[in-house]
């Protein structure tokens, strides 16, 4: 009697396990499909805006004012902020840094990813 009860319960447990794993796998596939569709959202939004917000072309070109670019701007404030952040970091790590000991010579942007810089 106990053997039949155990077999019936074990059979139900296997069925529940297979059903649960199947549902989880199907949901993971659905989520993966939805994520793969996200790359098309920008195209759809641009198409949708173009559908309802058509404007008539103007005969006069728009006036463009000369504004200084960021490359021409004075970066002394940025250098001061970066130097202060490095100084605070070094002090937080327990390194003894004299007040006049940090000099930022240049700041340049790298086009590498964070993983490539590591």
ZAMARGU-4260 file (C-alpha; in steps of 0.2 Angstrom, whole numbers, plus 5000, padded with zeros to 4 digits):
<rodrens>
0) 5000/5000/5000 | 5014/5012/5005 | 5023/5008/4988 | 5008/5013/4978 | 5005/5029/4987
5) 5024/5034/4985 | 5023/5030/4967 | 5008/5040/4964 | 5015/5055/4974 | 5032/5053/4965
10) 5023/5053/4948 | 5013/5069/4952 | 5030/5077/4958 | 5038/5073/4942 | 5023/5080/4932
15) 5024/5096/4942 | 5042/5098/4940 | 5041/5096/4921 | 5027/5108/4920 | 5036/5121/4930
20) 5052/5120/4920 | 5042/5121/4904 | 5033/5136/4909 | 5049/5145/4915 | 5058/5140/4899
25) 5043/5147/4888 | 5043/5163/4898 | 5062/5165/4896 | 5059/5163/4877 | 5045/5176/4877
30) 5056/5188/4887 | 5071/5185/4875 | 5059/5188/4860 | 5053/5205/4867 | 5070/5211/4871
35) 5076/5207/4853 | 5061/5218/4847 | 5067/5233/4857 | 5080/5238/4844 | 5066/5242/4832
40) 5057/5254/4844 | 5066/5270/4838 | 5062/5266/4820 | 5044/5264/4825 | 5043/5280/4835
45) 5051/5290/4821 | 5038/5282/4808 | 5024/5286/4820 | 5029/5304/4823 | 5031/5306/4804
50) 5014/5299/4801 | 5005/5313/4811 | 5017/5327/4812 | 5020/5331/4794 | 5026/5349/4792
55) 5026/5360/4776 | 5043/5364/4770 | 5048/5382/4772 | 5055/5393/4758 | 5068/5402/4769
60) 5082/5392/4777 | 5083/5394/4796 | 5096/5406/4802 | 5111/5398/4811 | 5119/5408/4825
65) 5138/5405/4828 | 5140/5397/4845 | 5156/5392/4853 | 5158/5373/4853 | 5163/5363/4868
70) 5181/5361/4861 | 5183/5380/4862 | 5176/5382/4879 | 5188/5384/4894 | 5190/5368/4903
75) 5198/5375/4919 | 5182/5371/4930 | 5182/5353/4923 | 5200/5351/4927 | 5197/5357/4945
80) 5183/5345/4948 | 5193/5330/4941 | 5208/5335/4952 | 5197/5337/4968 | 5189/5320/4964
85) 5206/5311/4962 | 5212/5320/4978 | 5196/5314/4988 | 5198/5296/4981 | 5216/5295/4986
90) 5213/5302/5004 | 5198/5289/5006 | 5210/5275/5001 | 5222/5280/5015 | 5236/5287/5003
95) 5245/5302/5009 | 5244/5315/4996 | 5251/5333/4998 | 5239/5347/4994 | 5250/5353/4979
100) 5255/5336/4974 | 5242/5332/4961 | 5244/5340/4944 | 5232/5336/4929 | 5241/5338/4913
105) 5228/5333/4901 | 5211/5326/4899 | 5206/5316/4884 | 5191/5305/4880 | 5194/5287/4876
110) 5183/5278/4863 | 5186/5261/4872 | 5173/5252/4882 | 5175/5250/4901 | 5180/5232/4898
115) 5194/5237/4886 | 5201/5249/4898 | 5202/5237/4912
</rodrens>
